[in-house]
Amino acid sequence: MKTIKYAVAAIVLSTLSFGAFAAQSVTAAQAESLNKIGVVSANGATTLDGLEAKLAAKAQAAGASGYSITSAVGNNKLSGTAVIYK
């Protein structure tokens, strides 16, 4: 029974901490109230979801709290850019 309690507690804490630090996609209206801190780019993704995940990871690594994708191009291998905000 203790093992189950510890497992549930670990899952809850890891979910909360991941959500607290992950950069989130923001709308243009939300971006107006944030400070632009730079631009990130990514390439080599095979899907739009994959490209968004790469851009979100780079935004998080740069210390951003939010990002807004500004471009996505390609056929088989996608590349794109995003403005990052804090």
C-alpha positions in Angstrom: 0.0 0.0 0.0 2.9 2.4 0.8 4.4 1.7 -2.6 1.2 2.8 -4.4 1.0 6.0 -2.3 4.6 6.8 -3.2 4.0 6.1 -6.9 0.9 8.3 -7.1 2.7 11.1 -5.2 5.7 10.9 -7.6 3.4 11.0 -10.7 1.5 14.0 -9.3 4.6 15.9 -8.4 6.3 15.2 -11.7 3.2 16.3 -13.6 3.0 19.5 -11.6 6.6 20.4 -12.0 6.7 19.7 -15.7 3.7 22.0 -16.2 5.2 24.7 -14.2 8.4 25.0 -16.2 7.3 24.1 -19.8 7.1 26.9 -22.3 3.5 27.3 -23.6 2.2 28.4 -26.9 0.7 31.9 -26.7 -1.7 33.8 -28.9 -1.0 37.2 -30.3 -3.2 38.8 -27.7 -1.3 37.0 -24.9 2.0 38.0 -26.4 1.2 41.7 -26.1 1.6 41.4 -22.3 4.8 39.5 -22.4 8.4 40.5 -23.1 10.0 39.2 -26.3 13.4 37.7 -25.4 14.4 36.2 -28.8 13.8 33.8 -31.6 14.4 30.0 -31.8 14.5 27.8 -34.9 14.3 24.0 -35.4 14.5 21.7 -38.4 14.3 18.1 -39.3 10.8 17.4 -38.0 8.6 15.0 -40.0 5.2 16.3 -38.7 3.9 19.7 -37.6 3.4 18.3 -34.0 7.1 17.2 -34.1 8.2 20.7 -35.2 6.1 22.3 -32.5 7.6 20.0 -29.9 11.1 20.9 -31.0 10.4 24.6 -30.9 8.8 24.3 -27.5 11.8 22.4 -26.2 14.2 25.1 -27.5 12.0 27.8 -26.0 12.1 26.1 -22.6 15.9 25.6 -22.9 16.2 29.4 -23.5 14.3 30.2 -20.4 11.1 31.3 -22.1 7.7 31.0 -20.5 5.9 31.2 -23.9 6.4 31.0 -27.6 4.6 31.9 -30.8 5.4 30.0 -34.0 6.1 32.4 -36.9 7.0 30.1 -39.7 6.9 26.4 -40.8 8.1 25.2 -44.2 9.1 22.0 -45.9 7.6 18.8 -47.3 9.3 15.7 -45.9 11.5 17.6 -43.4 10.0 20.6 -41.8 11.8 23.6 -40.3 10.4 26.6 -38.5 10.9 29.5 -36.2 9.2 30.9 -33.1 9.4 34.1 -31.2 10.0 33.4 -27.5 8.6 35.4 -24.5 9.2 35.7 -20.8 
